[in-house]
Amino acid sequence: MLTEKQRQNVCLCFQGAKQCRYLAESESTYNVWVCAKKTPSKQIIDKQIQKYKNDGGDPHKDGLPIGDNCTGYLKLESVEQGYDVD
């Protein structure tokens, strides 16, 4: 799970188009956020964003997260991860 500081300062959670496209809420645990960058979902997310851009979508107007804000973390729901964790 991503730390609060990681989500707010790097992933830019809830900041529209600036938010990282790989930030995802856990499917099994409420209010636990994970990074999908190092998962098979990455390719699906990237294809969706590329199609959206090719179709002329405006992510800033639509509030669609398109950021690629860090190198990514493993999708671990029970281990805190972020720049602020040793």
N, CA, C and O atoms as CSV, one atom per row, in Angstrom:
chain,resi,resn,atom,element,x,y,z
A,1,MET,N,N,0.842,-1.175,0.000
A,1,MET,CA,C,0.000,0.000,0.000
A,1,MET,C,C,0.885,1.235,0.000
A,1,MET,O,O,1.963,1.256,0.595
A,2,LEU,N,N,0.409,2.242,-0.672
A,2,LEU,CA,C,1.178,3.472,-0.762
A,2,LEU,C,C,0.892,4.353,0.446
A,2,LEU,O,O,-0.244,4.450,0.910
A,3,THR,N,N,1.946,4.990,0.946
A,3,THR,CA,C,1.776,5.874,2.094
A,3,THR,C,C,1.011,7.125,1.691
A,3,THR,O,O,0.925,7.468,0.512
A,4,GLU,N,N,0.463,7.789,2.679
A,4,GLU,CA,C,-0.285,9.027,2.433
A,4,GLU,C,C,0.605,10.066,1.756
A,4,GLU,O,O,0.170,10.733,0.817
A,5,LYS,N,N,1.853,10.211,2.224
A,5,LYS,CA,C,2.766,11.185,1.610
A,5,LYS,C,C,3.061,10.834,0.162
A,5,LYS,O,O,3.128,11.728,-0.681
A,6,GLN,N,N,3.240,9.558,-0.147
A,6,GLN,CA,C,3.488,9.124,-1.525
A,6,GLN,C,C,2.291,9.484,-2.402
A,6,GLN,O,O,2.447,10.033,-3.493
A,7,ARG,N,N,1.095,9.167,-1.908
A,7,ARG,CA,C,-0.122,9.460,-2.692
A,7,ARG,C,C,-0.303,10.951,-2.931
A,7,ARG,O,O,-0.644,11.364,-4.039
A,8,GLN,N,N,-0.078,11.757,-1.909
A,8,GLN,CA,C,-0.331,13.194,-2.037
A,8,GLN,C,C,0.779,13.932,-2.775
A,8,GLN,O,O,0.495,14.797,-3.605
A,9,ASN,N,N,2.046,13.605,-2.487
A,9,ASN,CA,C,3.174,14.387,-3.011
A,9,ASN,C,C,3.742,13.878,-4.336
A,9,ASN,O,O,4.328,14.654,-5.091
A,10,VAL,N,N,3.581,12.610,-4.624
A,10,VAL,CA,C,4.150,12.039,-5.848
A,10,VAL,C,C,3.044,11.591,-6.808
A,10,VAL,O,O,3.046,11.972,-7.978
A,11,CYS,N,N,2.115,10.793,-6.321
A,11,CYS,CA,C,1.031,10.307,-7.177
A,11,CYS,C,C,0.021,11.410,-7.489
A,11,CYS,O,O,-0.744,11.308,-8.449
A,12,LEU,N,N,0.025,12.457,-6.675
A,12,LEU,CA,C,-0.873,13.611,-6.843
A,12,LEU,C,C,-2.340,13.181,-6.875
A,12,LEU,O,O,-3.107,13.552,-7.763
A,13,CYS,N,N,-2.688,12.390,-5.876
A,13,CYS,CA,C,-4.031,11.833,-5.745
A,13,CYS,C,C,-5.094,12.934,-5.766
A,13,CYS,O,O,-4.974,13.939,-5.065
A,14,PHE,N,N,-6.120,12.733,-6.570
A,14,PHE,CA,C,-7.256,13.645,-6.728
A,14,PHE,C,C,-6.859,15.008,-7.295
A,14,PHE,O,O,-7.493,16.016,-6.981
A,15,GLN,N,N,-5.813,15.048,-8.129
A,15,GLN,CA,C,-5.405,16.303,-8.747
A,15,GLN,C,C,-5.580,16.267,-10.263
A,15,GLN,O,O,-4.742,16.768,-11.013
A,16,GLY,N,N,-6.669,15.674,-10.687
A,16,GLY,CA,C,-7.048,15.679,-12.100
A,16,GLY,C,C,-6.015,15.034,-13.007
A,16,GLY,O,O,-5.527,13.938,-12.729
A,17,ALA,N,N,-5.685,15.721,-14.094
A,17,ALA,CA,C,-4.780,15.175,-15.102
A,17,ALA,C,C,-3.362,14.976,-14.567
A,17,ALA,O,O,-2.597,14.194,-15.133
A,18,LYS,N,N,-3.002,15.667,-13.492
A,18,LYS,CA,C,-1.662,15.512,-12.912
A,18,LYS,C,C,-1.506,14.188,-12.167
A,18,LYS,O,O,-0.388,13.702,-11.992
A,19,GLN,N,N,-2.618,13.604,-11.728
A,19,GLN,CA,C,-2.563,12.357,-10.971
A,19,GLN,C,C,-1.943,11.247,-11.806
A,19,GLN,O,O,-2.157,11.178,-13.017
A,20,CYS,N,N,-1.185,10.392,-11.164
A,20,CYS,CA,C,-0.571,9.257,-11.846
A,20,CYS,C,C,-1.650,8.294,-12.340
A,20,CYS,O,O,-2.569,7.938,-11.602
A,21,ARG,N,N,-1.522,7.889,-13.577
A,21,ARG,CA,C,-2.513,6.981,-14.176
A,21,ARG,C,C,-2.477,5.598,-13.543
A,21,ARG,O,O,-3.433,4.837,-13.690
A,22,TYR,N,N,-1.404,5.253,-12.846
A,22,TYR,CA,C,-1.260,3.914,-12.272
A,22,TYR,C,C,-1.735,3.816,-10.819
A,22,TYR,O,O,-1.709,2.732,-10.236
A,23,LEU,N,N,-2.161,4.918,-10.239
A,23,LEU,CA,C,-2.669,4.906,-8.876
A,23,LEU,C,C,-4.031,4.223,-8.872
A,23,LEU,O,O,-4.918,4.590,-9.642
A,24,ALA,N,N,-4.191,3.235,-8.009
A,24,ALA,CA,C,-5.449,2.484,-7.973
A,24,ALA,C,C,-5.813,2.134,-6.543
A,24,ALA,O,O,-4.946,1.825,-5.725
A,25,GLU,N,N,-7.093,2.185,-6.254
A,25,GLU,CA,C,-7.557,1.754,-4.948
A,25,GLU,C,C,-7.651,0.227,-4.961
A,25,GLU,O,O,-8.048,-0.374,-5.960
A,26,SER,N,N,-7.284,-0.383,-3.849
A,26,SER,CA,C,-7.333,-1.834,-3.731
A,26,SER,C,C,-8.737,-2.352,-4.011
A,26,SER,O,O,-9.729,-1.745,-3.610
A,27,GLU,N,N,-8.804,-3.474,-4.699
A,27,GLU,CA,C,-10.097,-4.089,-4.987
A,27,GLU,C,C,-10.646,-4.834,-3.776
A,27,GLU,O,O,-11.847,-5.095,-3.698
A,28,SER,N,N,-9.769,-5.178,-2.831
A,28,SER,CA,C,-10.211,-5.987,-1.696
A,28,SER,C,C,-10.238,-5.245,-0.361
A,28,SER,O,O,-10.871,-5.714,0.585
A,29,THR,N,N,-9.564,-4.098,-0.265
A,29,THR,CA,C,-9.484,-3.393,1.006
A,29,THR,C,C,-9.818,-1.920,0.815
A,29,THR,O,O,-9.203,-1.237,-0.004
A,30,TYR,N,N,-10.791,-1.437,1.574
A,30,TYR,CA,C,-11.222,-0.047,1.488
A,30,TYR,C,C,-10.102,0.909,1.914
A,30,TYR,O,O,-9.407,0.658,2.899
A,31,ASN,N,N,-9.936,1.980,1.183
A,31,ASN,CA,C,-9.001,3.061,1.460
A,31,ASN,C,C,-7.536,2.606,1.493
A,31,ASN,O,O,-6.721,3.192,2.204
A,32,VAL,N,N,-7.211,1.586,0.742
A,32,VAL,CA,C,-5.824,1.167,0.548
A,32,VAL,C,C,-5.507,1.408,-0.921
A,32,VAL,O,O,-6.194,0.907,-1.810
A,33,TRP,N,N,-4.459,2.181,-1.159
A,33,TRP,CA,C,-4.077,2.551,-2.526
A,33,TRP,C,C,-2.806,1.834,-2.913
A,33,TRP,O,O,-1.887,1.702,-2.104
A,34,VAL,N,N,-2.751,1.371,-4.148
A,34,VAL,CA,C,-1.601,0.634,-4.662
A,34,VAL,C,C,-1.158,1.232,-5.988
A,34,VAL,O,O,-1.860,2.047,-6.587
A,35,CYS,N,N,0.011,0.813,-6.429
A,35,CYS,CA,C,0.545,1.240,-7.716
A,35,CYS,C,C,0.388,0.084,-8.699
A,35,CYS,O,O,0.779,-1.045,-8.404
A,36,ALA,N,N,-0.183,0.369,-9.864
A,36,ALA,CA,C,-0.396,-0.672,-10.875
A,36,ALA,C,C,0.673,-0.652,-11.964
A,36,ALA,O,O,0.541,-1.332,-12.981
A,37,LYS,N,N,1.726,0.125,-11.749
A,37,LYS,CA,C,2.735,0.287,-12.801
A,37,LYS,C,C,3.516,-0.996,-13.074
A,37,LYS,O,O,3.921,-1.241,-14.210
A,38,LYS,N,N,3.728,-1.803,-12.061
A,38,LYS,CA,C,4.496,-3.037,-12.232
A,38,LYS,C,C,3.579,-4.256,-12.227
A,38,LYS,O,O,3.890,-5.288,-11.633
A,39,THR,N,N,2.437,-4.108,-12.905
A,39,THR,CA,C,1.467,-5.199,-13.016
A,39,THR,C,C,1.092,-5.362,-14.490
A,39,THR,O,O,1.408,-4.498,-15.308
A,40,PRO,N,N,0.423,-6.460,-14.832
A,40,PRO,CA,C,-0.050,-6.615,-16.210
A,40,PRO,C,C,-1.047,-5.523,-16.618
A,40,PRO,O,O,-1.224,-5.269,-17.810
A,41,SER,N,N,-1.687,-4.885,-15.660
A,41,SER,CA,C,-2.645,-3.811,-15.950
A,41,SER,C,C,-1.991,-2.606,-16.600
A,41,SER,O,O,-2.671,-1.816,-17.256
A,42,LYS,N,N,-0.684,-2.450,-16.433
A,42,LYS,CA,C,0.034,-1.295,-16.978
A,42,LYS,C,C,-0.206,-1.156,-18.479
A,42,LYS,O,O,-0.495,-0.064,-18.969
A,43,GLN,N,N,-0.087,-2.257,-19.199
A,43,GLN,CA,C,-0.265,-2.210,-20.652
A,43,GLN,C,C,-1.687,-1.798,-21.034
A,43,GLN,O,O,-1.882,-1.053,-21.995
A,44,ILE,N,N,-2.665,-2.274,-20.296
A,44,ILE,CA,C,-4.059,-1.916,-20.560
A,44,ILE,C,C,-4.273,-0.429,-20.310
A,44,ILE,O,O,-4.891,0.259,-21.122
A,45,ILE,N,N,-3.765,0.061,-19.192
A,45,ILE,CA,C,-3.891,1.480,-18.852
A,45,ILE,C,C,-3.222,2.340,-19.917
A,45,ILE,O,O,-3.796,3.330,-20.370
A,46,ASP,N,N,-2.011,1.967,-20.317
A,46,ASP,CA,C,-1.285,2.739,-21.332
A,46,ASP,C,C,-2.035,2.773,-22.658
A,46,ASP,O,O,-2.084,3.813,-23.314
A,47,LYS,N,N,-2.619,1.644,-23.058
A,47,LYS,CA,C,-3.387,1.595,-24.308
A,47,LYS,C,C,-4.631,2.472,-24.232
A,47,LYS,O,O,-4.975,3.152,-25.199
A,48,GLN,N,N,-5.306,2.458,-23.085
A,48,GLN,CA,C,-6.496,3.290,-22.910
A,48,GLN,C,C,-6.147,4.777,-22.997
A,48,GLN,O,O,-6.869,5.551,-23.625
A,49,ILE,N,N,-5.047,5.169,-22.371
A,49,ILE,CA,C,-4.621,6.571,-22.396
A,49,ILE,C,C,-4.236,6.970,-23.819
A,49,ILE,O,O,-4.592,8.058,-24.272
A,50,GLN,N,N,-3.519,6.110,-24.521
A,50,GLN,CA,C,-3.106,6.422,-25.893
A,50,GLN,C,C,-4.323,6.554,-26.808
A,50,GLN,O,O,-4.380,7.460,-27.641
A,51,LYS,N,N,-5.284,5.665,-26.658
A,51,LYS,CA,C,-6.509,5.748,-27.468
A,51,LYS,C,C,-7.247,7.046,-27.164
A,51,LYS,O,O,-7.721,7.720,-28.079
A,52,TYR,N,N,-7.342,7.392,-25.914
A,52,TYR,CA,C,-8.011,8.629,-25.505
A,52,TYR,C,C,-7.336,9.833,-26.155
A,52,TYR,O,O,-8.013,10.715,-26.683
A,53,LYS,N,N,-6.007,9.871,-26.120
A,53,LYS,CA,C,-5.267,10.976,-26.736
A,53,LYS,C,C,-5.455,10.982,-28.249
A,53,LYS,O,O,-5.649,12.041,-28.845
A,54,ASN,N,N,-5.398,9.807,-28.872
A,54,ASN,CA,C,-5.572,9.704,-30.328
A,54,ASN,C,C,-6.960,10.158,-30.768
A,54,ASN,O,O,-7.128,10.691,-31.865
A,55,ASP,N,N,-7.952,9.942,-29.906
A,55,ASP,CA,C,-9.325,10.350,-30.217
A,55,ASP,C,C,-9.557,11.839,-29.960
A,55,ASP,O,O,-10.668,12.337,-30.138
A,56,GLY,N,N,-8.505,12.548,-29.542
A,56,GLY,CA,C,-8.599,13.994,-29.335
A,56,GLY,C,C,-9.127,14.406,-27.981
A,56,GLY,O,O,-9.559,15.545,-27.806
A,57,GLY,N,N,-9.099,13.499,-27.020
A,57,GLY,CA,C,-9.575,13.829,-25.679
A,57,GLY,C,C,-8.689,14.862,-24.996
A,57,GLY,O,O,-7.484,14.922,-25.244
A,58,ASP,N,N,-9.287,15.663,-24.146
A,58,ASP,CA,C,-8.567,16.672,-23.379
A,58,ASP,C,C,-8.556,16.256,-21.909
A,58,ASP,O,O,-9.535,16.487,-21.200
A,59,PRO,N,N,-7.463,15.646,-21.439
A,59,PRO,CA,C,-7.430,15.126,-20.071
A,59,PRO,C,C,-7.589,16.213,-19.010
A,59,PRO,O,O,-8.135,15.951,-17.938
A,60,HIS,N,N,-7.126,17.410,-19.289
A,60,HIS,CA,C,-7.259,18.491,-18.308
A,60,HIS,C,C,-8.718,18.900,-18.155
A,60,HIS,O,O,-9.186,19.136,-17.041
A,61,LYS,N,N,-9.425,18.981,-19.250
A,61,LYS,CA,C,-10.847,19.338,-19.226
A,61,LYS,C,C,-11.681,18.220,-18.599
A,61,LYS,O,O,-12.616,18.479,-17.841
A,62,ASP,N,N,-11.334,16.984,-18.923
A,62,ASP,CA,C,-12.105,15.835,-18.445
A,62,ASP,C,C,-11.649,15.329,-17.070
A,62,ASP,O,O,-12.318,14.486,-16.473
A,63,GLY,N,N,-10.520,15.834,-16.564
A,63,GLY,CA,C,-10.021,15.395,-15.265
A,63,GLY,C,C,-9.480,13.980,-15.266
A,63,GLY,O,O,-9.449,13.328,-14.223
A,64,LEU,N,N,-9.052,13.495,-16.423
A,64,LEU,CA,C,-8.533,12.132,-16.550
A,64,LEU,C,C,-7.077,12.076,-16.092
A,64,LEU,O,O,-6.251,12.837,-16.597
A,65,PRO,N,N,-6.744,11.196,-15.151
A,65,PRO,CA,C,-5.353,11.084,-14.718
A,65,PRO,C,C,-4.473,10.484,-15.823
A,65,PRO,O,O,-4.720,9.372,-16.289
A,66,ILE,N,N,-3.459,11.224,-16.227
A,66,ILE,CA,C,-2.574,10.736,-17.290
A,66,ILE,C,C,-1.106,10.763,-16.874
A,66,ILE,O,O,-0.237,10.430,-17.680
A,67,GLY,N,N,-0.810,11.152,-15.639
A,67,GLY,CA,C,0.566,11.270,-15.193
A,67,GLY,C,C,1.296,9.934,-15.152
A,67,GLY,O,O,0.684,8.871,-15.042
A,68,ASP,N,N,2.604,10.018,-15.242
A,68,ASP,CA,C,3.507,8.873,-15.080
A,68,ASP,C,C,4.559,9.376,-14.102
A,68,ASP,O,O,5.659,9.764,-14.497
A,69,ASN,N,N,4.204,9.364,-12.813
A,69,ASN,CA,C,4.878,10.184,-11.822
A,69,ASN,C,C,6.078,9.568,-11.106
A,69,ASN,O,O,6.791,10.289,-10.409
A,70,CYS,N,N,6.327,8.284,-11.246
A,70,CYS,CA,C,7.500,7.691,-10.574
A,70,CYS,C,C,7.870,6.377,-11.257
A,70,CYS,O,O,7.245,5.982,-12.241
A,71,THR,N,N,8.877,5.712,-10.734
A,71,THR,CA,C,9.327,4.450,-11.321
A,71,THR,C,C,8.424,3.283,-10.956
A,71,THR,O,O,8.532,2.213,-11.553
A,72,GLY,N,N,7.538,3.468,-9.988
A,72,GLY,CA,C,6.568,2.445,-9.642
A,72,GLY,C,C,6.931,1.609,-8.432
A,72,GLY,O,O,8.077,1.594,-7.982
A,73,TYR,N,N,5.939,0.920,-7.920
A,73,TYR,CA,C,6.089,0.035,-6.764
A,73,TYR,C,C,5.359,-1.266,-7.048
A,73,TYR,O,O,4.430,-1.300,-7.855
A,74,LEU,N,N,5.775,-2.326,-6.394
A,74,LEU,CA,C,5.065,-3.597,-6.505
A,74,LEU,C,C,3.680,-3.444,-5.900
A,74,LEU,O,O,3.489,-2.642,-4.986
A,75,LYS,N,N,2.727,-4.191,-6.391
A,75,LYS,CA,C,1.362,-4.115,-5.885
A,75,LYS,C,C,1.257,-4.962,-4.622
A,75,LYS,O,O,0.896,-6.138,-4.671
A,76,LEU,N,N,1.577,-4.346,-3.500
A,76,LEU,CA,C,1.530,-5.012,-2.201
A,76,LEU,C,C,0.528,-4.279,-1.327
A,76,LEU,O,O,0.679,-3.082,-1.084
A,77,GLU,N,N,-0.484,-4.973,-0.856
A,77,GLU,CA,C,-1.542,-4.324,-0.091
A,77,GLU,C,C,-1.281,-4.303,1.408
A,77,GLU,O,O,-1.994,-3.611,2.134
A,78,SER,N,N,-0.292,-5.030,1.893
A,78,SER,CA,C,-0.071,-5.086,3.338
A,78,SER,C,C,1.291,-4.520,3.748
A,78,SER,O,O,1.662,-4.602,4.919
A,79,VAL,N,N,2.028,-3.958,2.817
A,79,VAL,CA,C,3.344,-3.376,3.109
A,79,VAL,C,C,3.339,-1.926,2.669
A,79,VAL,O,O,3.042,-1.628,1.513
A,80,GLU,N,N,3.667,-1.015,3.589
A,80,GLU,CA,C,3.704,0.394,3.238
A,80,GLU,C,C,4.878,0.660,2.297
A,80,GLU,O,O,5.989,0.180,2.521
A,81,GLN,N,N,4.616,1.429,1.248
A,81,GLN,CA,C,5.627,1.765,0.266
A,81,GLN,C,C,5.519,3.251,-0.067
A,81,GLN,O,O,4.428,3.820,-0.085
A,82,GLY,N,N,6.644,3.855,-0.323
A,82,GLY,CA,C,6.668,5.252,-0.720
A,82,GLY,C,C,8.039,5.844,-0.490
A,82,GLY,O,O,8.913,5.215,0.108
A,83,TYR,N,N,8.217,7.067,-0.975
A,83,TYR,CA,C,9.511,7.718,-0.825
A,83,TYR,C,C,9.847,7.990,0.631
A,83,TYR,O,O,11.016,8.181,0.965
A,84,ASP,N,N,8.851,8.012,1.500
A,84,ASP,CA,C,9.060,8.331,2.904
A,84,ASP,C,C,9.237,7.104,3.801
A,84,ASP,O,O,9.239,7.224,5.026
A,85,VAL,N,N,9.386,5.919,3.189
A,85,VAL,CA,C,9.587,4.675,3.940
A,85,VAL,C,C,11.003,4.184,3.712
A,85,VAL,O,O,11.467,4.111,2.575
A,86,ASP,N,N,11.696,3.842,4.808
A,86,ASP,CA,C,13.072,3.335,4.693
A,86,ASP,C,C,13.100,1.904,4.265
A,86,ASP,O,O,14.177,1.324,4.121
